[in-house]
Every structure is written in C-alpha cells, then in structure tokens.
Amino acid sequence: MRRLQARIVKATQEGRWNKVKVLQRLLTHSHSGKVLAVRRVTENQGKRTPGVDKVLWDTAEKKARAVHTLRQRGYHPQPSRRVYIPKSTGQMRPLGILTMTDRAMQALYLLALDPIAETTGDPNSYGFRSERSTADAIEECHIALANNDRAMWILEGDIRSCFDKINHDWLVAHIPMEKAILRKWLKAGYMDKHVFNTTEEGTPQGGVISPVLANMTLDGLERKLQDKFPRATRAVHHAKVNMIRYADDFVITGSSKELLEREITPLVEHFLRERGLELSQEKTVITHIEDGFDFLGQNVRKYRQADGSTKLHVTPSKKNVKAFLEKVRKTIKAHRTATAGHLILHLNPLIKGWAQYHRHAASSQTFVAVDHAIYKALWAWATRRHPRKNAHWVKTSTFTSRAPAAGCSPARCVVRKGSSPRCFSLRLLGCPSDGMRKSVQEPTRTTRPGKPTSRRGLTSRWSNP
C-alpha cells in the first residue's frame, strides 16, 4: 500500500496523470486497500454511530464480510443521516452521518486521493493534513509577523458555509479521482427528520473524504498570491504578502490596509467565486497587528516596548478561555452530587487537553488565572457538599498540597477519602520539568500501623502518594 501511494506521488510530481489513474485503480481494487478502509471506519470514534440503514460492523465476522462487499460495480451510496450540533455562535451546524459501507468506500478512495492532495497542496495549508497541526500554523504566523520589518496589517478571512456551498461541477472537473463515484457521493442526498432532501451543492460535513475535497478546492489560492506578488521582486518584498490557512480559516498579511482592501480581497473573492464560495462579511476583517487578532483559539498581537520596538506575543484568546471555563463550570454543575473521584475523572481530560493545546503559547499568566477560576468553582462545589462543616475542615479533608516537582508551584489536589482508590490532581498541567506528568495517580494500599486487621485480612486506607 505504501509503495503504491509513493508511486502515485512520483507520477503526480512528473505530471503523468494517466499513470496516476492506473495506480489509483490498482489501489482501490486491491484487497489490502479494502482491509485498511474497513479498519479505519471500525476503529474510530464514530464506529458505534449508524447511518440511515442502522447497520454497524461491530464483530469480526461482519468486518470480514464487509471487506468482500466493497465493490465498485453496482455500488449506489445511500443518503446521509442529517444531525445538528451547536456552534459557538449559538447556531446549529449540520452534520451528515453516512452508512458504514459508504464510509468504507470513501476511506478506500481516500487512500488513492490523499497522496495527490499532499503533493499538490499549498505549502502553508495546515488543516486536515497528516503530520500538520494548529501549532504549525501558529508557528508560521510567528515567522511571518515576529520581526520588526514584517507586515503590520492582517486580513482575517472566513468562508461562509464552506462545506455546504462547494460547486459540484467544479469538484467533478478538478478532483483527480473516478468521476462516476464522486458524482454519486455528491448527489446522494440526505435524510432530515425522515424526509429525503436532494443535494445540489456542497459536501456533507462528517464524510470521510469531505475534508480532503474541501482542502483541494481551496488549494491554489496561495499560489495565485505568489504569482501576483513574487518574492523575488523588490516591490513585492515591500508588499510583505504571506498566507496561512487552516481548513476554511485563513490570514493574509500585507504592508498596508489599502493593499489588502484593493488588491488582495478582490483576488480572493474571484478565486472563491469560481468554486461557488464567498467570504463571510461578518467574520472577514482587516486588523492592525498592534490591535491583535484571534486565530485557531490563540490571540496574536504585537506590543510596543519601551525602546520603541515591538514584540509579538501569542496567548490563549479571551473567547477560548471563556468557553473553556464555561465548559468546566457546566461539568461541575452537572456533577453536584457526585463523589470527588467521579467529578475529577470528568474534569481531568478537559483540563489536560486544553493545557496541552495551549502549551506552545505564552500562556503562563493565563494558566494561573484559569487555575484560580477552577479552584474557586471547586471550592464552591466542596462547601456545598459539606454545608455543616467549617472552611478549615473542608480544606484539610478535601484539598491538600502535594510536593511539587523542581521548578513548579505547589499543585492543588483533591483527595477522595474512603473507599475510592485514587488521588487526583486538578492543577493545570504543563510543567516542563516533569514532561506533563499525569493528572491521575494511583496511591498504594497500606495497613495502618498498630491496628488489627478486619475479617477480610486487613484494614485498608488509601494513602496519599
């Protein structure tokens, strides 16, 4: 499989598109490709979510039969099942849940399409690509904006309903894969509240191959900017045009606000119009770097120093911090009557995931503020559980201190008394000295000295490690 994909990459680089088609057909009809496709859709988080046919591949026998049923001849995709999830703006985002067979077929053709997408993709495109992440996009922003001679103006671009508005004719004409299969997927429709709806544009959010189709639709914008503003010329060096894109969110730098308004924005709008897309007027703004802008949950801003120079800081955005704390407080509120152990088993993944996402930024002060906010919420939870106890009792029985690692501040811990076998730390993680040590630690079971054992053979307590 890897060798076939490597040959597809080499043929793409040489421009031998007939050879690419032959290799793609060989891959999509191979037994190993079908096995990998079935494995992908049966080992991810959506493996227990059925489509409109209510079929799941949850046993080894069903998976083995599924490998032999993945055939191109006579294949007709079923409509997706439409569900809605809330967005941060309060609106609802539509998702299309495909059947297991359609997911496996898309995963199979993705094996043949992904090498081409990675070869022809824009250099500074980071969304839905292997070995790339949001941290890489933020690092590129830092490279493009950090020095004092860099661009001072930023176009924050956002595409309105990117997945839902892509033109089908453009996709069929420009995506290098089997046209008949692609057209069937695009015209499969969806079921919303037991009513069938046709699809005349867009790709379903939730499809296995949809992110790659959206990426390939937007690929080429950076090259258009480079063709109009080649970096070899002095005039373009003065323009300071750079582009960083993550999925449908992108930023374009420029030396002046007039350059972004009169030349860059019309070029972007024309590029998107050919593909049936348009910019969101509400979210697309032009910002000065000293005012800062939010990108991928981070705030990028230059601050003026005492000597007149500027310094770039990347910190967690206020909107992201507020959303995270609301989620933490909602979790605590939903577990008012839960034990400390169960509450922290729900909180630790949230805290650890958020801290790991922002550990690359200048986030120490934000971590301290968020840690204090979580501590206050947990103190309110603990005092509510013990209304007849004073603050000293609540502190000594529920909150205690753990010896910190070298270079770290003392960690706040919540110790579950009684029969629960765990001691949990609720401190924001991110200590460089201990390599993001685990937030859940297993204490040892001991026997209290000088006390007789119980009928089971020992009297146990869970000691604080």
Residue pairs with C-beta under 8 A, 6 or more apart in sequence:
1 27
1 30
1 32
1 33
1 36
1 111
4 23
4 26
4 27
4 30
5 27
5 111
5 112
5 114
5 115
6 115
7 23
8 20
8 23
8 24
8 27
8 112
8 115
8 116
9 115
9 116
9 118
9 119
11 17
11 19
11 20
11 23
12 20
12 115
12 116
12 119
12 120
13 119
17 176
20 116
20 176
21 176
23 112
24 112
24 113
24 176
24 177
24 178
25 178
27 33
27 111
27 112
28 72
28 108
28 109
28 111
28 112
28 178
29 72
31 67
33 108
33 111
33 112
34 67
34 70
34 104
34 108
35 67
36 107
36 108
36 111
37 70
37 104
37 105
37 107
37 108
37 111
38 57
38 63
38 66
38 67
38 70
38 104
39 63
40 104
40 107
40 208
41 47
41 57
41 100
41 103
41 104
41 107
41 208
42 57
42 58
42 63
42 100
46 97
46 103
47 56
47 57
47 58
48 56
48 58
49 97
50 56
50 97
50 99
50 100
51 78
51 80
51 81
51 97
51 98
51 99
51 100
51 102
51 103
52 78
52 79
52 80
52 81
52 99
52 191
53 78
53 99
55 99
55 100
55 101
56 62
56 100
57 63
57 66
57 100
66 100
66 101
66 104
69 101
70 101
70 104
70 105
70 108
72 178
72 181
75 105
75 181
75 184
76 184
77 98
77 99
77 101
77 102
77 105
77 184
77 185
77 188
78 98
78 99
78 101
78 102
78 188
79 188
79 189
79 190
79 191
79 196
80 96
80 97
80 98
80 102
80 188
80 189
80 190
80 191
80 204
80 206
80 207
81 96
81 97
81 98
81 190
81 191
82 94
82 95
82 96
82 97
82 190
82 191
82 192
82 197
83 94
83 95
83 97
84 92
84 93
84 94
84 95
85 92
85 93
85 95
86 92
86 93
87 93
88 319
88 323
93 205
94 164
94 205
95 204
95 205
95 206
96 190
96 204
96 205
96 206
96 207
97 206
98 106
98 204
98 206
98 207
98 208
102 185
102 188
103 207
103 208
105 181
106 185
106 207
106 208
106 209
107 208
107 209
109 177
109 178
109 181
109 209
110 208
110 209
110 212
112 177
113 175
113 176
113 177
113 209
113 212
114 130
114 212
116 176
117 129
117 212
117 215
117 216
117 219
118 129
118 130
120 216
120 219
121 129
121 215
121 216
121 219
122 218
122 219
122 220
122 221
122 222
122 223
122 243
122 245
123 222
124 137
124 140
124 222
124 242
124 243
124 244
124 245
125 215
125 218
125 219
125 222
125 245
125 246
126 132
126 133
126 134
126 136
126 137
126 140
126 244
126 245
126 246
127 137
127 211
127 215
127 245
127 246
127 247
127 248
127 249
128 211
128 212
128 214
128 215
128 247
129 215
134 246
134 296
134 297
134 357
135 360
137 244
137 245
137 246
137 295
137 296
138 295
138 296
138 298
138 300
138 314
138 360
138 361
139 360
140 244
141 244
141 251
141 295
141 300
141 314
142 300
142 312
142 314
144 150
144 151
144 242
144 244
144 253
145 151
145 154
145 253
145 289
145 300
145 302
145 312
146 312
148 309
148 310
150 240
150 253
151 240
151 241
151 242
151 253
151 254
151 255
151 289
152 255
152 288
152 289
152 290
153 253
153 254
153 255
153 256
153 257
153 259
153 260
153 286
153 287
153 288
153 289
154 251
154 252
154 253
154 254
154 286
154 287
154 288
154 289
154 293
155 251
155 252
155 253
155 254
155 260
155 264
155 265
155 268
155 284
155 285
155 286
156 251
156 283
156 284
156 285
156 286
156 287
156 293
156 295
157 249
157 250
157 251
157 252
157 268
157 279
157 284
158 248
158 249
158 279
158 280
158 283
158 284
159 218
159 248
159 272
159 277
159 278
159 279
159 280
160 277
160 278
160 279
160 280
161 202
162 214
162 218
162 247
162 248
162 277
163 202
163 203
163 204
163 205
163 210
163 214
163 248
164 201
164 202
164 205
165 201
165 202
165 276
165 277
165 278
166 201
166 202
166 203
166 213
166 214
166 217
166 275
166 276
166 277
167 201
167 275
167 276
168 183
168 186
168 187
168 200
168 201
170 217
170 274
170 275
170 276
171 182
171 186
171 203
171 213
171 217
172 179
172 182
172 183
172 186
174 216
175 182
175 213
175 216
185 203
185 207
185 209
186 199
186 203
187 198
187 199
188 199
189 196
189 197
189 198
189 199
190 196
190 197
190 199
190 204
191 197
201 276
203 209
203 210
203 213
203 214
204 210
211 247
214 247
214 248
215 247
217 275
217 277
218 245
218 248
218 275
220 271
221 243
221 245
221 250
221 268
221 271
222 243
222 245
224 267
224 271
225 241
225 243
225 252
225 264
225 267
228 263
228 267
229 236
229 239
229 241
230 236
231 237
238 255
239 254
239 255
239 259
240 253
240 254
240 255
241 252
241 253
241 254
241 259
241 264
242 252
242 253
243 250
243 251
243 252
243 253
244 250
244 251
244 295
246 295
246 296
249 295
249 296
251 293
251 295
252 260
252 264
252 268
254 260
254 264
257 286
257 288
260 286
261 286
265 279
268 279
269 278
269 279
272 278
272 279
287 293
289 300
289 301
289 302
289 310
289 312
290 301
290 302
290 303
290 304
290 310
291 301
292 299
292 300
292 301
292 302
293 299
293 300
293 301
294 300
294 317
294 319
294 320
297 316
297 317
297 320
297 357
297 358
298 314
298 315
298 316
298 317
298 320
298 358
298 361
299 314
299 315
299 316
299 317
299 318
300 312
300 313
300 314
301 312
301 313
301 315
302 310
302 311
302 312
302 313
303 310
303 311
303 313
304 310
305 311
313 362
314 360
314 361
314 362
315 361
315 362
315 363
315 365
315 366
316 358
316 361
316 363
316 366
321 366
321 369
321 370
324 350
324 354
324 370
325 370
325 373
325 374
327 350
328 347
328 350
328 351
328 373
328 374
328 377
329 377
331 343
331 346
331 347
331 350
332 343
332 347
332 377
332 378
332 381
335 342
335 343
335 346
336 381
336 384
336 385
339 416
339 420
340 398
340 414
340 415
340 416
340 420
340 424
341 416
341 420
341 422
341 424
343 381
344 414
344 424
344 426
344 440
345 424
345 440
347 374
347 426
348 424
348 426
348 439
348 440
351 374
351 426
351 428
351 429
351 439
352 429
352 436
352 439
355 367
355 428
355 429
355 430
355 436
356 429
356 430
356 436
358 366
358 367
359 430
359 436
363 430
367 428
367 430
370 428
371 412
371 427
371 428
374 426
374 428
375 412
375 426
378 399
378 414
378 426
379 394
379 399
382 394
382 398
382 399
383 391
383 394
386 393
386 394
386 397
386 398
389 397
397 417
398 414
398 415
399 412
399 413
399 414
400 413
400 415
400 464
401 410
401 411
401 412
401 413
402 410
402 411
402 413
402 425
402 464
403 410
404 410
404 411
405 431
405 433
405 434
405 437
406 433
407 431
407 432
407 433
408 431
408 433
408 434
411 425
411 427
412 425
412 426
412 427
413 423
413 424
413 425
413 426
413 427
413 464
414 424
414 425
414 426
415 423
415 424
415 464
416 422
416 423
416 424
416 462
417 462
419 462
420 462
421 442
421 443
421 445
421 462
422 440
422 441
422 442
422 443
422 462
423 441
423 442
423 443
423 462
423 464
423 465
424 439
424 440
424 441
425 439
425 440
425 441
426 439
427 439
429 436
429 437
429 439
430 436
431 437
441 465
442 465
443 462
443 463
443 464
443 465
444 463
444 465
445 460
445 461
445 462
445 463
446 460
446 461
446 463
447 453
447 458
447 459
447 460
448 459
448 461
451 459
452 459
453 459
